[in-house]
Each structure stands twice: as structure tokens, then as C-alpha cells.
Amino acid sequence: MEVEYGIQPADLPMDGGDLGVQNEGGGDIGAQNGGGGGGGLGVPNENVGGAIQNQARVRHVCCMGAGHAGVLSMAVMADYHPEIIFRIVDTNPDLIQRWQGGGGGVSPFYEPGLEELLQIVRGRNLFFSQNMDEAIQQANLIFIAVDVPKKAKGIGAGSYFDLTDWENAVRRIKAVCPEPKVIVEKSTVPIDISNTIANILGQNQFGVQFLILSNPDFFSQGTAIQDLREPTRVVIGRKHGQGNVTVLQELYSRWVPQDRFIIVDDYKSIELGKIANNAFLAMKLMFMNMMSSFCDRLGADVDDVKRIAARDSRISENYLNPCVGFGGPGLIKDVCFMKYILNYYNYTEEAKFFGNIIKLNTKRKERFIAEMLNRMIALKKKRIAVLGFSYKKNTDDIRDSAAIDICRFLLYKEDSEIRIYDPKVPRDKILSCFRRGAKVSAHATPNAAWNNADAVCFLVDWDQFHTIQFQQMYQEMSKPAFFFDGCNCGFNYNQIRYLGFDLYVAGRPSI
């Protein structure tokens, strides 16, 4: 039986449906940033046994999930492939409406360069839709890029992945897809989950077969557009060499050199590789944070320690900047999963290693608060300005942000008053992290946050903070004025101390 995985022959145009697609053949549409126009993507189709059949074209791509992984990847692909129609679908109608330009024109999340990219591709060949069934049926390729958070309760709570939305997406494909498709797993998922996709889809009512590929992303929020345009690697996985990866490889080849591709013939290896990548980055961050804490006790300077280590090409300077505690949607989740899965397979000592990373991350935040208490004598009823609330700069993502934990401790344990400013995190998003009636406020400017405050805490190294007039800050704060830098921002600390601040920079006690 010959199986063509949903690839439409070049002489059979597809209807754009109710999305109003124009010129989807691509002849009139100029490519942006190196993207070529013209016909569709040539793809060799194959039957179950692997024999290559005829050349055909990818004309439509569906992405399930309108979060970071889906939107960022599809926007970049759409830029390089103006001849292909990309549809992003999601079960959240409000989210889709905002991506379509509703909600006052404010996108659901901030990422440098994304708005400019959307101005090029949205409405041209990138569309957001609530009509999931139609998008699935018309697509040649289907990316599964739904968010997979940690489980909130039950077995594996706080460590394992909540696969509810992910499974619903796979079953939706099974229910409405009457012909073979190429299914690409993009979400960060547990090990061997791609085999689960095959098991679910293999029992469909239409009797069709699907080609399952794994293609995890390795971008970092804050530099995602650049990371996707210039990837260090593009990893594509398949089951034991079964299935031709050309359909996906050619999609990337318009801008990715051939030596950047890593083809893996095993789902387990590629899924463990993605999780191990994040877990290693967390370990590297935690190591330097541990050095920073030790420098506080020893009287050494963590900046000098970092510069010495970073000159070693085997180490490099990436992920060596001390912080008040790492967070975000990936690192903590994947470290917790590594601990969970190692315990599951009775690798108890190895599991403790990853468990200690989480414990040390919590300890890092506790030490920062202890330093505040040590210098300020008491924190009760003290007005504390917190500058930076996202988990890192250049994103408005607050998932597992260290700032949330620190602010909650100061509010609920020390009875402090918290005033928060972040350049990109919306006010309602900040306030949603706290109980109603808590003594916390979110401000539109940093000046409003520090006005008459007893202390200011820098928890994220936003570039905007380097233009602050510290003399004005000192004049507008209560005295004595305390200055806590939890992420080693690299300010002119001599000037700050000279102004009269009681200064603490994590890992740099000699300043």
C-alpha cells in the first residue's frame, strides 16, 4: 500500500478556506530575509516500506499551540517560506483573538523582534485560527507545540509533565484526519512520548498511517528570533530509521546549513537529549550561583572568578552570570523531571544530584533575603522596591520567576510592603501572583516604585536599568537607603556607594 503523507501534488491547488489566503502559490510574494518565492517545497513521499514515490509539494502547515514554541517557530518559518501557508490553532479563543490583532493590538507575550516579524508574515502567509479541524485536514505537515506544564497534583506532582492538552491535541488529529500526514512533535515532552503519538494515531477510524517525527526547539527566550534564524543545530528524530525526514529537513534548509542538522534514529535519545540540555544549563547556572554565595563568605569577587573560568573554551561564558535564582518554563521543569525519572528507574543517588540543584536554587533566594534582613535589621513594614519581575531580561514570562518567590516571602513571612516595576510584565499579570489585599503594588515607572522606599532590589538585569539616574533614586528614597543587586548587573558601584547607599552586590562583598 502506497502512503503519501498528506502532500498535495503540485497541480492540485488547495482552497484557503475562510482565512482569506491570497497568492498562496507564492509566485507574487517576495521572500523576506533570504526566503525564496516560487513553488512549494519539494518533498519525496514514501510508502510504508520506505520506497520513494513521486515529488510533491508542502503547501499548508498547521501548528497546534499558540504559545512560545509554536508562534516563534512558525513566524520564522513563514518568513523564509512565503509560498507556504502556516496556520496556528489553539483551543483558547481569547489567545487566538489577541494574536489576530485584537485586545488592543497587544500580543500575548513579548519577545524582541517578534512584533516586527509579525508585521511581515501575519495576514500574508501566517494565520491564527480557532478552526482547528479545518487546519488539520488541509495541512500537509502538523506541528504539535502545545504547552506542557508540570503536574499540579497527583502522582508526579511538581516533577512530571501534565500531558492533558498534549494528548487532546493528538486525539484531535486522530479524530478528524482521514488521510496520512506528517506529524512533528515540538513540545518538550517526557522520554519516549513520540511512540505514544504513534500508538494513539495508529488506532484511528480511517485506517491511515502517519509519519511521526520529533523536532524539539533549542531557542532561548529573549533571543529566540535570532536563535531560530541562526540555530546551532536542528535536531530531527524518527523511529529506528523509519520514515524519510526530507520533508522537514527541506523546510529548514532554506536558511540552515546542512552541517547543522542532527538526524537521530531513536525517539528516546532525542527526547532525553532535549531535557538533558536544559538540565545541564540549570546545573551550570547553579554552579556559578553557588560560587557567588561562597564569594560572599570568603571575601572573593565572583566577577573575577567568572572571568577566569570563562576563558576556558571547554566552559565558555554562556550561562555563567550569577543571578538571584534561575527560573523559566524549561530549566526547573526539566531538572525536576530528571530527578523524577531517575528515581523511577531506581537511580536514587543520581536523582539526589538533580534534587540538590533545586534545593540550592531555593537556598540562593533565601540567602538573598537573609542578607536584606542582616543589613536592614528588620523587614516588617519596610517599603521595598523590586525592579525586575520576569524570570530573565527580554521576556515577560514569569513562570517560576525567582522574583515571585522573593516577593511572596517578603510579603507573607516578613510583612513588608512590595512595590514592583518591570519593563514588560503587565500590571495585572504581576498582581495575579499575590493574594487579594496583599501589600503589593505594580508601577508604570521605576521612579514610582522606589519613591519613598526603604530599599531597592534589582532582581533582573534589564538593559533599561543601566540608564537609571542613581543620584535621583537616592534623593527620592527614605534614609538610610539600601541597594541590593541580586544579579550582578555591573553598575558603577563606586558611584552608588559614594552617593550614600548601603550597598550589597551578590558575590562581590569587597565592593
C-alpha positions as CSV (number, residue, x, y, z in Angstrom):
1,M,0.0,0.0,0.0
2,E,1.4,3.4,-1.0
3,V,1.2,6.1,1.6
4,E,1.6,9.7,0.7
5,Y,1.7,11.7,3.9
6,G,-0.8,14.4,3.1
7,I,1.5,16.1,0.5
8,Q,-0.6,17.7,-2.3
9,P,0.6,17.2,-5.9
10,A,1.7,20.4,-7.4
11,D,-1.1,20.6,-9.9
12,L,-3.8,20.4,-7.3
13,P,-4.3,23.9,-5.7
14,M,-5.8,24.0,-2.2
15,D,-8.5,26.3,-1.1
16,G,-7.6,28.9,1.5
17,G,-11.0,28.4,3.2
18,D,-12.4,31.2,5.4
19,L,-8.9,32.6,6.2
20,G,-8.8,34.7,3.1
21,V,-5.5,33.4,1.8
22,Q,-4.3,35.1,-1.3
23,N,-1.4,34.2,-3.7
24,E,-0.6,31.0,-1.7
25,G,1.2,29.6,-4.7
26,G,3.9,32.1,-3.9
27,G,4.7,33.5,-7.3
28,D,3.9,37.1,-6.4
29,I,5.1,37.1,-2.9
30,G,8.6,38.4,-2.2
31,A,10.6,36.4,0.4
32,Q,11.9,38.2,3.4
33,N,15.4,37.7,4.9
34,G,16.5,35.2,2.3
35,G,13.2,33.4,1.8
36,G,12.6,32.3,-1.7
37,G,9.4,32.7,-3.7
38,G,8.0,30.4,-6.3
39,G,6.6,26.9,-6.0
40,G,6.1,24.8,-2.9
41,L,8.6,22.8,-1.0
42,G,9.6,19.6,-2.9
43,V,9.1,16.5,-0.8
44,P,9.8,12.9,-1.6
45,N,6.9,10.8,-0.5
46,E,7.4,7.2,0.5
47,N,5.3,4.1,1.2
48,V,5.5,2.1,4.5
49,G,8.5,0.1,3.2
50,G,10.5,3.3,2.6
51,A,10.4,3.3,-1.3
52,I,10.4,6.9,-2.6
53,Q,7.5,7.7,-4.8
54,N,6.8,11.0,-6.5
55,Q,7.9,14.5,-5.8
56,A,5.2,16.8,-4.4
57,R,4.8,20.0,-2.5
58,V,4.1,21.1,1.0
59,R,1.5,23.9,0.7
60,H,-0.1,24.1,4.1
61,V,1.4,23.7,7.6
62,C,-0.7,23.5,10.8
63,C,0.7,24.2,14.2
64,M,-1.3,23.2,17.3
65,G,-0.4,25.5,20.1
66,A,-0.2,29.3,20.1
67,G,2.5,29.6,22.8
68,H,6.1,30.5,22.6
69,A,7.3,27.3,20.8
70,G,4.5,27.4,18.2
71,V,4.3,31.1,17.4
72,L,8.1,31.8,17.3
73,S,9.0,28.8,15.2
74,M,6.1,29.3,12.7
75,A,6.7,33.0,12.3
76,V,10.3,32.4,11.4
77,M,9.4,29.6,9.0
78,A,6.7,31.7,7.4
79,D,9.3,34.5,6.8
80,Y,11.6,32.1,4.9
81,H,8.7,30.3,3.1
82,P,6.2,32.9,1.7
83,E,4.9,30.2,-0.7
84,I,3.6,28.1,2.2
85,I,0.5,28.8,4.3
86,F,1.1,28.5,8.1
87,R,-1.9,28.2,10.4
88,I,-1.5,28.3,14.1
89,V,-4.5,27.0,16.0
90,D,-5.4,26.8,19.7
91,T,-8.3,25.9,21.9
92,N,-8.1,29.2,23.7
93,P,-10.3,31.7,21.7
94,D,-9.1,34.8,23.6
95,L,-5.4,33.8,22.8
96,I,-6.2,33.4,19.1
97,Q,-8.1,36.7,19.0
98,R,-5.1,38.6,20.6
99,W,-2.7,37.0,18.0
100,Q,-5.1,38.1,15.3
101,G,-4.6,41.7,16.4
102,G,-7.4,42.0,18.9
103,G,-7.1,43.0,22.5
104,G,-5.8,46.5,21.7
105,G,-3.1,45.1,19.4
106,V,-1.0,43.8,22.3
107,S,0.5,40.4,21.6
108,P,0.0,37.7,24.3
109,F,3.8,37.7,25.1
110,Y,6.8,39.8,24.5
111,E,9.8,38.7,22.5
112,P,12.4,41.1,20.9
113,G,11.8,41.3,17.2
114,L,8.5,39.3,17.2
115,E,6.2,42.3,16.5
116,E,8.3,43.4,13.6
117,L,8.3,39.9,12.2
118,L,4.5,39.5,12.6
119,Q,4.0,42.7,10.6
120,I,5.6,40.9,7.7
121,V,4.1,37.5,7.8
122,R,0.7,37.8,9.7
123,G,-2.1,38.0,7.1
124,R,0.4,37.2,4.3
125,N,1.1,33.5,4.9
126,L,0.8,33.2,8.7
127,F,-2.7,33.0,10.1
128,F,-4.2,32.3,13.5
129,S,-7.4,30.4,13.7
130,Q,-9.9,28.7,16.0
131,N,-11.0,26.3,13.3
132,M,-8.7,23.5,14.4
133,D,-10.3,20.7,12.4
134,E,-10.1,22.5,9.1
135,A,-6.5,23.5,9.7
136,I,-5.6,19.9,10.5
137,Q,-7.4,18.5,7.4
138,Q,-5.8,21.0,5.0
139,A,-2.3,20.7,6.3
140,N,0.5,18.6,4.9
141,L,2.6,18.9,8.0
142,I,1.2,19.2,11.5
143,F,3.4,20.5,14.3
144,I,2.3,19.7,17.9
145,A,3.7,22.6,20.0
146,V,1.2,22.8,22.9
147,D,2.5,23.9,26.3
148,V,3.3,21.0,28.6
149,P,3.5,22.3,32.2
150,K,4.4,20.5,35.4
151,K,1.6,18.5,37.0
152,A,-0.1,20.4,39.8
153,K,-1.4,17.4,41.7
154,G,-1.5,13.6,41.7
155,I,1.4,11.2,41.0
156,G,4.5,13.1,40.0
157,A,3.1,16.5,41.1
158,G,5.7,19.2,40.7
159,S,8.0,16.9,38.8
160,Y,6.3,15.1,35.9
161,F,4.6,16.7,32.9
162,D,0.9,17.4,32.6
163,L,0.1,15.9,29.2
164,T,-3.6,16.7,29.2
165,D,-3.5,19.3,26.5
166,W,-0.9,17.4,24.6
167,E,-2.9,14.2,24.5
168,N,-6.0,16.2,23.5
169,A,-4.1,17.6,20.5
170,V,-3.0,14.1,19.3
171,R,-6.5,12.7,19.7
172,R,-7.9,15.7,17.8
173,I,-5.7,14.8,14.8
174,K,-6.8,11.1,15.1
175,A,-10.5,12.1,15.1
176,V,-10.6,14.4,12.1
177,C,-7.7,13.3,9.8
178,P,-8.9,10.9,7.1
179,E,-5.6,10.8,5.2
180,P,-1.9,10.3,6.2
181,K,0.0,13.3,7.5
182,V,3.5,14.2,8.7
183,I,3.2,14.8,12.5
184,V,6.1,16.7,14.1
185,E,6.4,16.8,17.9
186,K,7.8,20.1,19.0
187,S,6.8,20.3,22.7
188,T,9.2,19.4,25.4
189,V,7.8,16.1,26.5
190,P,8.7,13.0,28.6
191,I,11.0,10.4,27.2
192,D,9.6,8.1,24.5
193,I,6.4,10.1,24.2
194,S,6.7,10.1,20.4
195,N,6.0,6.4,20.5
196,T,2.8,7.3,22.3
197,I,1.8,9.5,19.4
198,A,2.3,6.6,17.1
199,N,0.2,4.3,19.3
200,I,-2.7,6.8,19.5
201,L,-2.7,7.7,15.8
202,G,-2.2,4.1,14.8
203,Q,-5.7,3.2,16.0
204,N,-7.7,5.7,14.0
205,Q,-11.1,5.1,12.5
206,F,-9.9,5.9,9.0
207,G,-7.2,3.2,8.9
208,V,-4.5,5.7,7.8
209,Q,-0.8,5.7,8.8
210,F,1.2,8.7,9.9
211,L,4.8,9.6,9.7
212,I,5.9,10.7,13.2
213,L,9.0,13.0,13.6
214,S,10.5,14.7,16.6
215,N,11.9,18.2,16.3
216,P,12.5,20.0,19.6
217,D,13.5,23.6,19.7
218,F,16.6,24.9,21.4
219,F,16.0,28.7,21.4
220,S,16.2,30.9,24.5
221,Q,13.5,33.4,25.3
222,G,14.9,36.9,24.9
223,T,17.0,35.9,21.9
224,A,14.5,33.4,20.3
225,I,14.2,35.1,16.9
226,Q,18.0,35.2,16.4
227,D,18.4,31.7,17.8
228,L,15.8,30.4,15.3
229,R,17.4,32.3,12.4
230,E,20.9,31.1,13.3
231,P,20.4,27.8,15.1
232,T,23.4,25.9,16.5
233,R,21.6,22.7,15.5
234,V,18.4,21.4,14.1
235,V,17.5,18.0,15.5
236,I,15.1,15.7,13.8
237,G,14.2,12.3,15.2
238,R,12.5,9.3,13.7
239,K,11.8,5.7,14.9
240,H,14.7,3.4,14.1
241,G,15.4,5.0,10.8
242,Q,11.8,4.5,9.6
243,G,10.4,7.5,7.6
244,N,12.1,10.0,5.3
245,V,13.0,13.2,7.2
246,T,13.4,15.2,3.9
247,V,10.0,16.8,4.3
248,L,11.1,18.5,7.5
249,Q,14.8,19.0,6.6
250,E,14.0,20.8,3.4
251,L,11.7,23.2,5.3
252,Y,14.7,24.3,7.3
253,S,17.3,24.1,4.5
254,R,16.3,27.4,3.0
255,W,18.3,29.2,5.8
256,V,20.0,26.4,7.8
257,P,23.4,25.0,6.6
258,Q,23.4,21.2,6.1
259,D,26.1,20.7,8.7
260,R,23.8,22.0,11.4
261,F,21.4,19.1,11.1
262,I,21.4,16.2,13.5
263,I,19.3,13.2,12.5
264,V,18.5,10.8,15.3
265,D,17.0,7.3,14.7
266,D,15.6,7.0,18.1
267,Y,12.8,8.9,19.9
268,K,14.2,8.2,23.3
269,S,17.6,9.7,22.6
270,I,16.2,12.9,21.1
271,E,13.7,13.5,23.9
272,L,16.3,12.8,26.6
273,G,18.8,15.0,24.8
274,K,16.4,18.0,24.9
275,I,15.8,17.5,28.6
276,A,19.4,16.9,29.4
277,N,20.4,20.1,27.5
278,N,18.1,22.2,29.8
279,A,19.2,20.3,32.9
280,F,22.9,20.9,32.1
281,L,22.2,24.7,31.7
282,A,20.5,24.8,35.0
283,M,23.5,23.0,36.6
284,K,25.9,25.5,35.1
285,L,23.8,28.4,36.4
286,M,23.5,26.9,39.8
287,F,27.3,26.2,40.0
288,M,28.1,29.9,39.4
289,N,25.4,30.9,41.9
290,M,27.0,28.6,44.4
291,M,30.3,30.3,43.7
292,S,28.7,33.7,44.2
293,S,27.3,32.7,47.6
294,F,30.7,31.3,48.6
295,C,32.4,34.5,47.5
296,D,30.2,36.4,49.9
297,R,31.5,34.3,52.8
298,L,35.1,34.1,51.6
299,G,35.5,37.8,50.5
300,A,36.3,36.9,46.9
301,D,34.8,38.5,43.8
302,V,32.6,36.3,41.7
303,D,33.1,38.5,38.7
304,D,36.8,37.7,38.7
305,V,36.0,34.0,39.3
306,K,33.7,34.0,36.3
307,R,36.2,35.8,34.0
308,I,38.9,33.2,34.8
309,A,36.6,30.2,34.2
310,A,35.0,31.7,31.1
311,R,38.3,31.9,29.3
312,D,38.5,28.1,29.2
313,S,36.9,27.2,25.8
314,R,35.6,24.0,27.4
315,I,33.4,26.1,29.7
316,S,32.6,29.4,27.9
317,E,30.9,32.4,29.4
318,N,27.4,31.4,28.5
319,Y,25.1,30.8,31.5
320,L,27.8,31.9,33.9
321,N,26.2,35.1,35.0
322,P,25.2,34.8,38.7
323,C,21.5,35.5,39.4
324,V,19.2,35.6,42.4
325,G,17.8,32.2,41.3
326,F,17.1,30.6,37.9
327,G,13.6,30.1,36.7
328,G,11.5,30.0,33.5
329,P,9.3,27.4,31.8
330,G,12.1,24.9,30.9
331,L,15.0,24.6,33.3
332,I,13.3,23.9,36.6
333,K,10.7,21.7,34.9
334,D,13.4,19.6,33.2
335,V,15.6,19.3,36.3
336,C,12.5,18.1,38.3
337,F,11.7,15.6,35.6
338,M,15.3,14.2,35.6
339,K,15.0,13.7,39.4
340,Y,11.6,12.0,39.0
341,I,12.6,9.7,36.1
342,L,15.9,8.7,37.8
343,N,14.1,7.8,41.0
344,Y,11.5,5.8,38.9
345,Y,14.4,3.7,37.5
346,N,16.0,3.4,40.9
347,Y,18.9,5.7,40.2
348,T,18.5,7.2,43.6
349,E,21.9,8.7,44.1
350,E,21.8,10.3,40.6
351,A,18.3,11.6,41.4
352,K,19.7,13.3,44.5
353,F,22.1,15.3,42.3
354,F,19.2,16.9,40.4
355,G,17.2,17.3,43.6
356,N,20.1,19.2,45.1
357,I,20.1,21.6,42.2
358,I,16.5,22.6,43.1
359,K,17.4,22.8,46.8
360,L,20.4,25.1,46.1
361,N,18.2,27.3,43.8
362,T,15.8,27.8,46.7
363,K,18.7,28.3,49.1
364,R,20.0,31.1,46.8
365,K,16.8,33.1,47.2
366,E,16.8,32.5,51.0
367,R,20.3,33.8,51.3
368,F,19.4,37.0,49.4
369,I,16.6,37.7,51.8
370,A,18.8,36.9,54.8
371,E,21.3,39.4,53.6
372,M,18.5,42.0,53.4
373,L,17.4,41.2,56.9
374,N,21.0,41.3,58.2
375,R,21.6,44.8,56.8
376,M,18.2,46.4,57.4
377,I,17.7,44.9,60.9
378,A,14.0,44.3,60.3
379,L,11.9,44.0,57.2
380,K,8.4,44.4,58.8
381,K,6.5,47.3,57.3
382,K,9.6,48.2,55.2
383,R,8.8,49.6,51.8
384,I,10.8,47.6,49.2
385,A,11.1,48.5,45.5
386,V,11.6,45.4,43.3
387,L,13.0,46.1,39.9
388,G,12.5,43.2,37.5
389,F,9.8,40.6,37.8
390,S,10.2,38.3,34.8
391,Y,12.4,35.2,35.1
392,K,15.1,36.9,32.9
393,K,15.5,40.0,30.8
394,N,13.9,40.5,27.4
395,T,10.8,38.4,28.2
396,D,7.6,39.0,30.0
397,D,7.4,35.3,31.0
398,I,7.1,35.0,34.8
399,R,6.9,31.2,35.1
400,D,9.0,30.0,38.0
401,S,10.5,33.5,38.3
402,A,12.7,33.9,41.3
403,A,11.2,37.4,41.9
404,I,7.8,35.8,42.7
405,D,9.2,33.7,45.4
406,I,11.2,36.5,46.9
407,C,8.3,38.9,46.9
408,R,5.9,36.4,48.4
409,F,8.4,35.6,51.2
410,L,8.8,39.3,52.0
411,L,5.1,39.9,51.9
412,Y,3.8,36.8,53.8
413,K,6.7,36.0,56.1
414,E,8.3,39.4,56.8
415,D,5.2,41.6,56.4
416,S,7.0,44.0,54.1
417,E,5.3,46.3,51.6
418,I,6.4,45.5,48.0
419,R,6.4,47.9,45.0
420,I,7.2,46.2,41.7
421,Y,8.3,47.6,38.3
422,D,9.1,45.5,35.2
423,P,9.6,47.0,31.7
424,K,7.5,44.3,30.0
425,V,5.4,42.3,32.5
426,P,1.8,43.8,32.6
427,R,0.4,45.1,35.9
428,D,-2.4,42.6,36.1
429,K,0.0,39.8,35.4
430,I,2.2,40.9,38.3
431,L,-0.7,41.3,40.8
432,S,-2.2,38.0,39.9
433,C,0.7,36.3,41.6
434,F,-0.4,37.5,45.1
435,R,-3.4,37.3,47.4
436,R,-6.0,39.9,47.1
437,G,-5.4,42.6,49.6
438,A,-1.7,42.0,50.0
439,K,0.5,45.0,50.4
440,V,1.9,44.9,46.9
441,S,1.7,47.3,44.0
442,A,2.8,47.4,40.4
443,H,4.1,50.6,38.9
444,A,4.4,52.0,35.4
445,T,7.8,53.6,36.0
446,P,10.8,52.6,38.2
447,N,10.7,56.0,39.9
448,A,7.2,55.4,41.2
449,A,8.4,52.1,42.7
450,W,11.4,53.5,44.6
451,N,9.8,56.8,45.6
452,N,10.0,56.9,49.5
453,A,11.1,53.2,49.6
454,D,13.5,52.0,52.2
455,A,15.3,49.6,49.9
456,V,15.6,48.8,46.2
457,C,16.2,45.3,44.9
458,F,17.4,44.5,41.4
459,L,16.3,41.0,40.6
460,V,16.6,41.1,36.7
461,D,19.3,42.7,34.7
462,W,17.1,44.6,32.2
463,D,19.2,46.9,29.9
464,Q,16.8,49.8,30.7
465,F,18.1,49.8,34.3
466,H,21.5,50.9,33.2
467,T,20.1,54.3,32.3
468,I,18.8,55.0,35.8
469,Q,19.9,58.2,37.5
470,F,21.1,56.8,40.8
471,Q,21.5,60.2,42.3
472,Q,17.8,60.9,41.7
473,M,17.0,57.5,43.1
474,Y,18.9,58.2,46.3
475,Q,17.3,61.6,46.8
476,E,13.8,60.1,46.4
477,M,14.2,57.2,48.8
478,S,13.9,57.1,52.6
479,K,17.2,57.2,54.5
480,P,19.1,55.1,55.1
481,A,18.7,53.9,51.6
482,F,19.5,50.2,50.9
483,F,20.6,49.0,47.5
484,F,20.5,45.2,46.8
485,D,21.8,43.9,43.4
486,G,20.9,40.2,43.2
487,C,22.1,39.6,39.7
488,N,25.4,41.4,39.5
489,C,24.2,44.0,36.9
490,G,27.5,45.7,36.5
491,F,26.5,49.2,37.6
492,N,29.0,51.8,38.7
493,Y,29.1,50.6,42.2
494,N,31.7,53.1,43.4
495,Q,29.3,55.9,42.4
496,I,26.4,54.2,44.1
497,R,28.2,53.8,47.3
498,Y,29.6,57.3,47.1
499,L,26.0,58.7,46.9
500,G,25.3,57.2,50.3
501,F,23.6,53.9,49.6
502,D,24.1,50.9,51.8
503,L,25.2,48.6,49.0
504,Y,25.1,44.8,48.6
505,V,26.1,43.1,45.3
506,A,25.7,39.3,45.4
507,G,29.0,37.6,45.2
508,R,31.0,40.8,45.4
509,P,31.5,41.7,49.1
510,S,34.6,43.8,48.5
511,I,32.7,46.4,46.5
